[in-house]
């Protein structure tokens, strides 16, 4: 996942923004929204 690469590269703010954007994009699709939320908990 791109957010993980950014976190490892020290670009935490960019990683957080990617996850927020993905969460907003997929918030109406239950399975996709759940996956994005789980990824954000694992990354951060």
PDB file of N, CA, C and O in Angstrom, chain B, residues numbered from 101:
ATOM      1  N   UNK B 101       0.842  -1.177   0.000  1.00  0.00           N
ATOM      2  CA  UNK B 101       0.000   0.000   0.000  1.00  0.00           C
ATOM      3  C   UNK B 101       0.888   1.241   0.000  1.00  0.00           C
ATOM      4  O   UNK B 101       1.919   1.292   0.671  1.00  0.00           O
ATOM      5  N   UNK B 102       0.471   2.209  -0.750  1.00  0.00           N
ATOM      6  CA  UNK B 102       1.238   3.440  -0.898  1.00  0.00           C
ATOM      7  C   UNK B 102       1.425   4.162   0.433  1.00  0.00           C
ATOM      8  O   UNK B 102       2.482   4.744   0.678  1.00  0.00           O
ATOM      9  N   UNK B 103       0.422   4.131   1.281  1.00  0.00           N
ATOM     10  CA  UNK B 103       0.524   4.818   2.572  1.00  0.00           C
ATOM     11  C   UNK B 103       1.638   4.224   3.427  1.00  0.00           C
ATOM     12  O   UNK B 103       2.326   4.958   4.136  1.00  0.00           O
ATOM     13  N   UNK B 104       1.822   2.931   3.371  1.00  0.00           N
ATOM     14  CA  UNK B 104       2.881   2.278   4.146  1.00  0.00           C
ATOM     15  C   UNK B 104       4.241   2.735   3.643  1.00  0.00           C
ATOM     16  O   UNK B 104       5.135   3.023   4.440  1.00  0.00           O
ATOM     17  N   UNK B 105       4.404   2.804   2.332  1.00  0.00           N
ATOM     18  CA  UNK B 105       5.681   3.264   1.765  1.00  0.00           C
ATOM     19  C   UNK B 105       5.982   4.692   2.202  1.00  0.00           C
ATOM     20  O   UNK B 105       7.121   5.024   2.527  1.00  0.00           O
ATOM     21  N   UNK B 106       4.957   5.529   2.205  1.00  0.00           N
ATOM     22  CA  UNK B 106       5.165   6.915   2.617  1.00  0.00           C
ATOM     23  C   UNK B 106       5.527   7.007   4.100  1.00  0.00           C
ATOM     24  O   UNK B 106       6.378   7.807   4.486  1.00  0.00           O
ATOM     25  N   UNK B 107       4.881   6.191   4.921  1.00  0.00           N
ATOM     26  CA  UNK B 107       5.204   6.179   6.353  1.00  0.00           C
ATOM     27  C   UNK B 107       6.651   5.757   6.569  1.00  0.00           C
ATOM     28  O   UNK B 107       7.380   6.381   7.341  1.00  0.00           O
ATOM     29  N   UNK B 108       7.060   4.702   5.888  1.00  0.00           N
ATOM     30  CA  UNK B 108       8.434   4.211   6.030  1.00  0.00           C
ATOM     31  C   UNK B 108       9.442   5.221   5.502  1.00  0.00           C
ATOM     32  O   UNK B 108      10.576   5.280   5.976  1.00  0.00           O
ATOM     33  N   UNK B 109       9.027   6.011   4.525  1.00  0.00           N
ATOM     34  CA  UNK B 109       9.899   7.031   3.955  1.00  0.00           C
ATOM     35  C   UNK B 109       9.893   8.328   4.736  1.00  0.00           C
ATOM     36  O   UNK B 109      10.539   9.295   4.334  1.00  0.00           O
ATOM     37  N   UNK B 110       9.168   8.365   5.855  1.00  0.00           N
ATOM     38  CA  UNK B 110       9.146   9.555   6.698  1.00  0.00           C
ATOM     39  C   UNK B 110       8.154  10.618   6.263  1.00  0.00           C
ATOM     40  O   UNK B 110       8.206  11.748   6.749  1.00  0.00           O
ATOM     41  N   UNK B 111       7.265  10.276   5.368  1.00  0.00           N
ATOM     42  CA  UNK B 111       6.272  11.241   4.883  1.00  0.00           C
ATOM     43  C   UNK B 111       4.916  10.930   5.508  1.00  0.00           C
ATOM     44  O   UNK B 111       3.967  10.558   4.818  1.00  0.00           O
ATOM     45  N   UNK B 112       4.848  11.088   6.808  1.00  0.00           N
ATOM     46  CA  UNK B 112       3.649  10.704   7.559  1.00  0.00           C
ATOM     47  C   UNK B 112       2.421  11.509   7.167  1.00  0.00           C
ATOM     48  O   UNK B 112       1.330  10.952   7.037  1.00  0.00           O
ATOM     49  N   UNK B 113       2.585  12.801   6.979  1.00  0.00           N
ATOM     50  CA  UNK B 113       1.437  13.642   6.630  1.00  0.00           C
ATOM     51  C   UNK B 113       0.837  13.218   5.292  1.00  0.00           C
ATOM     52  O   UNK B 113      -0.384  13.204   5.134  1.00  0.00           O
ATOM     53  N   UNK B 114       1.688  12.874   4.334  1.00  0.00           N
ATOM     54  CA  UNK B 114       1.191  12.421   3.033  1.00  0.00           C
ATOM     55  C   UNK B 114       0.457  11.089   3.168  1.00  0.00           C
ATOM     56  O   UNK B 114      -0.557  10.865   2.507  1.00  0.00           O
ATOM     57  N   UNK B 115       0.970  10.212   4.021  1.00  0.00           N
ATOM     58  CA  UNK B 115       0.325   8.914   4.240  1.00  0.00           C
ATOM     59  C   UNK B 115      -1.051   9.104   4.859  1.00  0.00           C
ATOM     60  O   UNK B 115      -2.019   8.465   4.444  1.00  0.00           O
ATOM     61  N   UNK B 116      -1.137   9.974   5.843  1.00  0.00           N
ATOM     62  CA  UNK B 116      -2.420  10.237   6.491  1.00  0.00           C
ATOM     63  C   UNK B 116      -3.409  10.812   5.483  1.00  0.00           C
ATOM     64  O   UNK B 116      -4.580  10.435   5.476  1.00  0.00           O
ATOM     65  N   UNK B 117      -2.946  11.714   4.641  1.00  0.00           N
ATOM     66  CA  UNK B 117      -3.830  12.309   3.638  1.00  0.00           C
ATOM     67  C   UNK B 117      -4.322  11.262   2.646  1.00  0.00           C
ATOM     68  O   UNK B 117      -5.488  11.285   2.254  1.00  0.00           O
ATOM     69  N   UNK B 118      -3.447  10.342   2.235  1.00  0.00           N
ATOM     70  CA  UNK B 118      -3.869   9.257   1.338  1.00  0.00           C
ATOM     71  C   UNK B 118      -4.980   8.425   1.968  1.00  0.00           C
ATOM     72  O   UNK B 118      -5.970   8.098   1.314  1.00  0.00           O
ATOM     73  N   UNK B 119      -4.807   8.088   3.236  1.00  0.00           N
ATOM     74  CA  UNK B 119      -5.813   7.276   3.926  1.00  0.00           C
ATOM     75  C   UNK B 119      -7.124   8.037   4.100  1.00  0.00           C
ATOM     76  O   UNK B 119      -8.201   7.457   3.962  1.00  0.00           O
ATOM     77  N   UNK B 120      -7.040   9.317   4.398  1.00  0.00           N
ATOM     78  CA  UNK B 120      -8.264  10.124   4.527  1.00  0.00           C
ATOM     79  C   UNK B 120      -9.001  10.208   3.196  1.00  0.00           C
ATOM     80  O   UNK B 120     -10.222  10.067   3.138  1.00  0.00           O
ATOM     81  N   UNK B 121      -8.241  10.441   2.128  1.00  0.00           N
ATOM     82  CA  UNK B 121      -8.860  10.518   0.797  1.00  0.00           C
ATOM     83  C   UNK B 121      -9.536   9.201   0.429  1.00  0.00           C
ATOM     84  O   UNK B 121     -10.652   9.190  -0.091  1.00  0.00           O
ATOM     85  N   UNK B 122      -8.854   8.097   0.701  1.00  0.00           N
ATOM     86  CA  UNK B 122      -9.426   6.781   0.395  1.00  0.00           C
ATOM     87  C   UNK B 122     -10.677   6.535   1.224  1.00  0.00           C
ATOM     88  O   UNK B 122     -11.659   5.984   0.727  1.00  0.00           O
ATOM     89  N   UNK B 123     -10.641   6.941   2.483  1.00  0.00           N
ATOM     90  CA  UNK B 123     -11.806   6.759   3.350  1.00  0.00           C
ATOM     91  C   UNK B 123     -13.011   7.536   2.820  1.00  0.00           C
ATOM     92  O   UNK B 123     -14.130   7.023   2.816  1.00  0.00           O
ATOM     93  N   UNK B 124     -12.783   8.759   2.378  1.00  0.00           N
ATOM     94  CA  UNK B 124     -13.880   9.564   1.827  1.00  0.00           C
ATOM     95  C   UNK B 124     -14.381   8.968   0.504  1.00  0.00           C
ATOM     96  O   UNK B 124     -15.585   8.954   0.246  1.00  0.00           O
ATOM     97  N   UNK B 125     -13.473   8.485  -0.319  1.00  0.00           N
ATOM     98  CA  UNK B 125     -13.831   7.939  -1.629  1.00  0.00           C
ATOM     99  C   UNK B 125     -14.692   6.691  -1.499  1.00  0.00           C
ATOM    100  O   UNK B 125     -15.617   6.485  -2.284  1.00  0.00           O
ATOM    101  N   UNK B 126     -14.386   5.854  -0.502  1.00  0.00           N
ATOM    102  CA  UNK B 126     -15.059   4.561  -0.384  1.00  0.00           C
ATOM    103  C   UNK B 126     -16.037   4.480   0.787  1.00  0.00           C
ATOM    104  O   UNK B 126     -16.452   3.383   1.158  1.00  0.00           O
ATOM    105  N   UNK B 127     -16.411   5.607   1.370  1.00  0.00           N
ATOM    106  CA  UNK B 127     -17.243   5.562   2.575  1.00  0.00           C
ATOM    107  C   UNK B 127     -18.634   4.969   2.337  1.00  0.00           C
ATOM    108  O   UNK B 127     -19.263   4.494   3.282  1.00  0.00           O
ATOM    109  N   UNK B 128     -19.120   4.987   1.110  1.00  0.00           N
ATOM    110  CA  UNK B 128     -20.445   4.432   0.822  1.00  0.00           C
ATOM    111  C   UNK B 128     -20.407   2.968   0.400  1.00  0.00           C
ATOM    112  O   UNK B 128     -21.448   2.373   0.122  1.00  0.00           O
ATOM    113  N   UNK B 129     -19.220   2.393   0.352  1.00  0.00           N
ATOM    114  CA  UNK B 129     -19.061   0.981   0.024  1.00  0.00           C
ATOM    115  C   UNK B 129     -18.561   0.279   1.283  1.00  0.00           C
ATOM    116  O   UNK B 129     -17.379   0.381   1.613  1.00  0.00           O
ATOM    117  N   UNK B 130     -19.434  -0.428   1.989  1.00  0.00           N
ATOM    118  CA  UNK B 130     -19.091  -0.955   3.321  1.00  0.00           C
ATOM    119  C   UNK B 130     -17.808  -1.776   3.382  1.00  0.00           C
ATOM    120  O   UNK B 130     -16.993  -1.570   4.281  1.00  0.00           O
ATOM    121  N   UNK B 131     -17.612  -2.690   2.454  1.00  0.00           N
ATOM    122  CA  UNK B 131     -16.416  -3.532   2.531  1.00  0.00           C
ATOM    123  C   UNK B 131     -15.147  -2.718   2.262  1.00  0.00           C
ATOM    124  O   UNK B 131     -14.150  -2.868   2.968  1.00  0.00           O
ATOM    125  N   UNK B 132     -15.185  -1.872   1.257  1.00  0.00           N
ATOM    126  CA  UNK B 132     -14.016  -1.049   0.941  1.00  0.00           C
ATOM    127  C   UNK B 132     -13.710  -0.077   2.071  1.00  0.00           C
ATOM    128  O   UNK B 132     -12.545   0.109   2.422  1.00  0.00           O
ATOM    129  N   UNK B 133     -14.737   0.545   2.646  1.00  0.00           N
ATOM    130  CA  UNK B 133     -14.529   1.473   3.757  1.00  0.00           C
ATOM    131  C   UNK B 133     -13.916   0.753   4.952  1.00  0.00           C
ATOM    132  O   UNK B 133     -13.024   1.290   5.608  1.00  0.00           O
ATOM    133  N   UNK B 134     -14.384  -0.446   5.236  1.00  0.00           N
ATOM    134  CA  UNK B 134     -13.833  -1.233   6.342  1.00  0.00           C
ATOM    135  C   UNK B 134     -12.353  -1.525   6.099  1.00  0.00           C
ATOM    136  O   UNK B 134     -11.537  -1.396   7.012  1.00  0.00           O
ATOM    137  N   UNK B 135     -12.005  -1.916   4.874  1.00  0.00           N
ATOM    138  CA  UNK B 135     -10.611  -2.218   4.556  1.00  0.00           C
ATOM    139  C   UNK B 135      -9.721  -0.988   4.708  1.00  0.00           C
ATOM    140  O   UNK B 135      -8.605  -1.092   5.218  1.00  0.00           O
ATOM    141  N   UNK B 136     -10.198   0.164   4.276  1.00  0.00           N
ATOM    142  CA  UNK B 136      -9.422   1.400   4.418  1.00  0.00           C
ATOM    143  C   UNK B 136      -9.241   1.735   5.888  1.00  0.00           C
ATOM    144  O   UNK B 136      -8.151   2.130   6.301  1.00  0.00           O
ATOM    145  N   UNK B 137     -10.292   1.583   6.687  1.00  0.00           N
ATOM    146  CA  UNK B 137     -10.180   1.874   8.114  1.00  0.00           C
ATOM    147  C   UNK B 137      -9.207   0.923   8.790  1.00  0.00           C
ATOM    148  O   UNK B 137      -8.422   1.353   9.635  1.00  0.00           O
ATOM    149  N   UNK B 138      -9.238  -0.342   8.445  1.00  0.00           N
ATOM    150  CA  UNK B 138      -8.303  -1.311   9.035  1.00  0.00           C
ATOM    151  C   UNK B 138      -6.871  -0.977   8.629  1.00  0.00           C
ATOM    152  O   UNK B 138      -5.957  -1.086   9.447  1.00  0.00           O
ATOM    153  N   UNK B 139      -6.668  -0.578   7.390  1.00  0.00           N
ATOM    154  CA  UNK B 139      -5.322  -0.208   6.934  1.00  0.00           C
ATOM    155  C   UNK B 139      -4.814   1.006   7.692  1.00  0.00           C
ATOM    156  O   UNK B 139      -3.631   1.079   8.026  1.00  0.00           O
ATOM    157  N   UNK B 140      -5.694   1.960   7.969  1.00  0.00           N
ATOM    158  CA  UNK B 140      -5.246   3.153   8.688  1.00  0.00           C
ATOM    159  C   UNK B 140      -4.847   2.806  10.114  1.00  0.00           C
ATOM    160  O   UNK B 140      -3.913   3.405  10.649  1.00  0.00           O
ATOM    161  N   UNK B 141      -5.527   1.859  10.740  1.00  0.00           N
ATOM    162  CA  UNK B 141      -5.141   1.451  12.093  1.00  0.00           C
ATOM    163  C   UNK B 141      -3.807   0.717  12.075  1.00  0.00           C
ATOM    164  O   UNK B 141      -2.992   0.890  12.981  1.00  0.00           O
ATOM    165  N   UNK B 142      -3.578  -0.096  11.054  1.00  0.00           N
ATOM    166  CA  UNK B 142      -2.331  -0.852  10.964  1.00  0.00           C
ATOM    167  C   UNK B 142      -1.153   0.046  10.634  1.00  0.00           C
ATOM    168  O   UNK B 142      -0.059  -0.152  11.162  1.00  0.00           O
ATOM    169  N   UNK B 143      -1.359   1.031   9.769  1.00  0.00           N
ATOM    170  CA  UNK B 143      -0.267   1.901   9.343  1.00  0.00           C
ATOM    171  C   UNK B 143       0.164   2.861  10.435  1.00  0.00           C
ATOM    172  O   UNK B 143       1.351   3.142  10.596  1.00  0.00           O
ATOM    173  N   UNK B 144      -0.799   3.358  11.177  1.00  0.00           N
ATOM    174  CA  UNK B 144      -0.476   4.387  12.151  1.00  0.00           C
ATOM    175  C   UNK B 144      -0.269   3.743  13.484  1.00  0.00           C
ATOM    176  O   UNK B 144       0.017   4.430  14.464  1.00  0.00           O
TER     177      UNK B 144
END
